[in-house]
Amino acid sequence: MTRLSRMQPIGGAMNSSSTHITLTCSLNTFSAPMLRASPRSLATVAPTQGKKDSHKAAAVCRVAFCGPIGETGRPAGGGYEAANRRNCDALARRGVKVIELPYPKVAGSSLKKLLSYTLCFLRNGLFLVAHRDQYDVFHLTPLNRYFAFAETLLASCARLVGKPVLIDIRAGTFLRLYQDGSTLYRRTIDRTLRQASQVSVEGQEYVAFVRLRTRRPVFYFPNYVDSPSLRRPLPPRRIAAGDTVRLLYFGRLVPEKGVETTLKAVVDLAKRGHDVHLEFIGEGPAAFVAEMRERYAHLPVTWTASLPVDDILQRAAHAHFFVFPSRHPGEGHSNALNEAMSVGLVPVCSAQGFTRSVVGNAGVVLPTTALPDDYVLAIEEILSGNRWSSLSERAKTRVRTLYSEESTVPALIDTYRRLLLRR
């Protein structure tokens, strides 16, 4: 059943309602499209001001958004799903009609996964061609790897019917997969990029690579947050002599996120006479977490299960450092890093993924080969130089000005508008 409601459109007096729909893929429902409408209300996007030929922008901006998309109200199955869920919701709040074409969530055998993904790509491709009148722009967040050829075909379907295509490159494995891939794989990726009307990238580190292959400008669309701390900025804080130095990490508790490196850093800080406390918030493989808890049971460490983001940020607002020695090959622009910086935690991180360009001058970024003692020295240098308060304020300002919903999503909508006007 479809439920519609109304909201005030952006910047104008238009009063139009539309649906936020999801095209689901299932092994049992391939014969007919199943559209699920959420109660989220949408409205007409206002025309771009100052353009005489803005009749295309004045029409309803309808985006077919394709890729891994988390389900509303349920935990996302990773950074891709979380980011795309956030993007779809943020676009909807600003009046864009979002037609979700999610990749399936499949458990079970490899054969079952293969069949489910195959049917999903077929369904999405047929939708793009047969229902061309239901969308204006095709936004694809590709997974690449095994899906590269199928994702190229999806982009081709949209271009075949004259729709602009935005290819949105996320995560930190894109370049490595390209460089390590076969000639066929690289040619497939090159073709996908050339088919795009616009390519966006999550990390500035990808801009030169994409521009070289497309010969066109690249849209930088980073990860972002929309937290209460951005709407109600927290007052400045200080670390006084004798205060407990509070370290925090939240996210997946897995070896490649540097969990043991952080624990060893706490050992060294305590040996050097610091009153230190570490809190982990998150979950991971039971055997690994149990091993770490037993091995470092003598340390001042609190192990907290996963919490809602607002609860995490309340705790983070009382901590000092976000320690993030990640070596995860797929690290891109970390959601947790954004959230931690938004409440003034000073990041001390590895240079994995896009972390260096995200942190900027608001923290310390160490080589991915850095040892626990390197993290200790970085923290001590900040404390001894009385730099923590200034770095904390820089972190909050950096997220508010560069990585907030307000600073990123309107630019994406403007990109959609330009693509429509360019047709």
N, C-alpha and C positions, 0 to 999 in steps of 0.2 A: 504494500500500500504506500502511496506517495503522499507525503504531507508537505504542504507549502506554507511558508510564512513570509513576512515582508521585513525589509530593513531599509534604512535611508541610503540611497546610492551615494557614491563618492562624489562630492563636489557639486551636486546638482539636484534638481527637483524631479528627475525621472523616478518613476515608481513602478518597477517591474520585478516580478518574482520569478525564480527559476529553481532548478533542482540541483543538488549536489549528489551525483549518482555514481555508483560503482558497478562496473561490469565484472562479474565474478567468473572465475574459470574453475570448472569442476569436471571430473571424469564422467559424472552422471548427468550433466546439464549442457552438453555441447550442442544439442539440436536447436535450441532457441536462446537468444540472448536473455540474460536475467539481469535486470537493472534494479539496483537497490537504492532508494532515495532516503537520505538522512533528513532529519528535521532542520538541518542548518539552512538558514535563509541566505539567499543571494540576490544581488541586484545588478542593474545595468552599470557598466563602467562609464564614467563621464568622458566626453570627448577631450582630446588633447587640445589645450587652449592655444590660440595663435595660428592654427592651421586651417586654411580655407577648405582644404580637401579632407577634413577630418570626419567625414560621414562614416568611414569604415571604423574609425576608433570610437565613434559614438554608438555603434551597434554593440550588442551584448558581446563581451569578450568571453569566448567559450574555449576552454583548454582541455584537450584530451591528454591526461597526465598518466604516463606509463612507466612502470618499473616496480621494484619492490616497495610496497606501501603498507605500513602498519595499519592494523584495524583500530578504529576509534575506540578508546576506552580500554584497550588491552595492551600489555607490554609488547614493545616492538622486538622483533627478532634480530636486532643489530642496528648499526648506525645508518645504513641505507634506509631501512624501513622507518626508523625514527625521524630522520631528516625529511623524507618524502611525506610522511604523515603531517609533520609540522608545516611543510610547504603548502600542501593541499588545504589545510585548515586556515593558514594565514591568507592565502589567495581568496578563499571563500569569504573571509571576514571583510575583504576589501572589494567585494562585489564581482569577482571573477567566477563564472560558472565552471566548475571543475568536474570533468567526467573521468573518474578513476578507472584505469585499466591495469589492475595490480597483477604482479606475478603471483603464482600460487605458493601456498605454504603446504609442503607435502612431506609427510613422514613415511618411512617404509623402504621398500626395496628400490634399487636403482632403476628397475624397469618401470615401477609405478611413477617415480619422479620423471623419467623420460616421457612417458605417455602424458602426464599431467602438463608438463611444460610445452610439449608439442601441441596439444590441444589448445593451450592458452595462447600460444603465439598465433595459431591459426585463427582463433576467435578474435583476437585483437586486430590481426591483419584484415579480416573480413569486416570488422566494425569500421576500421578507418576508411575502407573503400565504399562499403554499402551504405554507411551512415555519414557520408561526407557533409551533409547539411546540418549535422548536429554539433560540429565543432569548427573552430577557426584556426587554432594552432595546435600542433602536435608536440608535446614536451616529453622527451624520452630520457630517462636516466638509465643508461645501459650498464649491465653487469660485465659485459665483455667476456673474456675467457671462452667457455664452451658455447656461450649464447651469441657470440659476435656475429655470425652469419645470419642467424634469425633476426637479430636486432637491426642489421643492415636492411633486411627485407621489410621490416616494419617501417623504417624510415622511407623506403622506396614506395610503400603503399600510400603513405601520406603525400609524398611528392607527386605520385602518379595522378592524384585527384586535385593537384594544385594547392595543397596546404603547406604553409611554412612549417619548418621543422626546427626545433631547438634541441640540440644534443647537449645534455647536462652531464659533464664528466665529474664524478665524485671519487672519493677514497684515494688512498695513496699507492695503489698497486698498478695504476694505469700504465705509467712509463715503464716500469719493470717488466710487466707482461708484454708490452710492445717490443721492448729490446730483446727479451728472451724468446719471443714467439717465432714461429716459422715464417717463411716468406709469404705464404698464403694468409696467415693471421695478420701480418702487418698490412698487406694489401687490403684485407677486409676492413680493418680499422681505418685506413686511409680513405677508403671509399665512403664509409659512414660519415667521416668528418667532412668530406667534400660535398656530400648530399645535404648537409645541414645548411639551413638558411642562417643559423646563428649557432655558435658553440659557446657554451658557458663552462667555466672551470671552478672547482672548489678551492684550488690552491694557486697562488700566483706563480708557483714553480712550474706550472703547466702552460703558462701563457705563450712563451717563446716557441715551445714545441708545436702547439696547435696553430699558431700564426704562420709558422713555416710551412705547414701542410695545407692550410686553407687560403692563405694570402688575404685573410680578412681580419678585421678587428675581433678580439675575443672579449666576452663578457665575464668579468670576475664576479662570481656569485658564491660567497663563502657561507659556511655554516653560521648560524645565528641563534640567539636566545631571546626569549620574551619573558623575563622573570620580574617578580615584584621589586627586586633590587634596582632594576632599571627605571621603573616607574616612580619609585620612592627611594632615591639614592641614600645609601647609608652614610652616616657621619664618619669623618676620618678617625682612624684608630692608631694607637702607638703600642710598642712593646717596651715596657719599663724594665729596668734592671731587676733581675730576680724572678721575672714572670716565667711561667712555663711556656716553652716554645712548642706550639701545637702544630703538628703536621697532619695532613689529611690526604687521603686518596679515595675517590669513589669511582666505581666502574666494575668491569669484570676482573675477578681475582684469578688471574692465570699467569703462568711463568713469563710469557712474553710481554706482559705489562710491567715487569720489573718489580714484582711484589717482594721478592727476597732482597733485591738491591736496596729497597726502601727500609726493610727490617734491619739489614746490616748497617745502614746509615744511622739508625736509631741506636744500635749497639755502640757505634763509634762516638756519637754525640754524648751518650751517657758516660762513656769512659773519659771524655774530655771535660766532664763536670757540668754539663748542661742539664737543667731540669726540662725534660722533653717528654711529650706524649704524642702517640700516633693513633689515628683512627682510620680503619678501613671500613668503607661502606660498599657492600656489594656481595656477590656470590660467585662461586667458581666450582670447578670439579671437587667433589667432596674429599677425595683422597689427598689432593694437593693442599687444600685449605687445612685439613686436619694435620697434615705433616708440618706445615708452617706454624700452626698454632702450638703444636707440641714442641717443636724445635726452639721456638722463641717465646715460650711461656713465661720466662723470667722478665720479659720486657714490659714497659708501660704501654700496652697496646690494647685498644678496644676494637673488637670485631663485631660489626653491626650488619645485619642482613639488609637486603635491598630496601630502599625507602622511596616514597614519592619525591619528585624533584623539589617541591616546596619545603619538605621536611629536611632534605639534604642541605638546601641553601640556608636554612635556619641554623643548622649545626656549623656549616662552613663559615658563617658570619662571625664565629667565635674562634676560628682557627687562624693560622698565620701563613703557612706554606702549603701549596699544592705540589706534592712530589710525584713526578711522572716520568720514570726512567724507562719508557716504553721501547721495546724492540720489535713490536708487532709489525709484520711486513705490510699489512693492510692499513696501517695508521694513516689517516688523512687529516682533516680538521676536527679535532676531538670536541664532541659536545661537552664532555666533562670539563675540559680546559676552559671553554667559554664560560660555563656556569661558575666555575671556581673563581675566575678572574672578575666576573660580574659583581661578586660580593667582596672583592678586595684581597683575595688570597694571592700571594706572590708565587708565581710558578717557577719551580726549579725542575727542568725537564730535559729529556734527551731531544736530539735534533731529528727524531723519526717523523716521517710524514711532512706535514706543513707547519709543524710546531714553531720553527724559527720565525717564519713570517707572521704567525699569529701573535706570538709573545712580544716581538719587537723589543722595545726598550723598557718593558714592564716586568722583567724577570731575568732569569739566567737559563740559557740553553747550552747544554753540554753535548759532546760527541756521543753517538750511540754506544761507543765502547767505554764510556766513563765508568769508573769503579765507585763503590759506595763512598770511599774517602773523598772523591771528587765532589759528591753531593754535600758531604759534610763541610768541606772547605767553602763551597759556594754559599751555604747557609750562614756559616760563621762570618764570612766576609760581609754579607748583608747586615748581620746583626752588629758587628764591630764598627761598621761604618755608619751606623744609624740611618741606613737607607731604606729600612723596611716600610716606613710610613709613606715615603714618596713613591716607592714602587707600587705599593698597594693602591694609592690614588691613581697612578698611571694605568694600572690594570683595569680598574673600574671605568675610567674614561675611555680606554681603548675599546672595550667591549661596547660601551654605550654609543660610541661614534662610528665604529666600523662593523660590529658583529651583533647588532640588535635587529629585531624584526623591522623596526621603523627605518633603519638605515639601509636595508637590503631588499625587502620585498617590493616596495614601490619602484625600485629600479628594475626589478624583473617584470613588473606589469608594464612599465614604459617600454621595455624591450619587446614584449608581445605587441604593443600598439605600433611600434615602429615596423615590426614584421608585417602587420596587416596593412599599414600604409604603403609599404614597399611593393606590395603585390601588383 
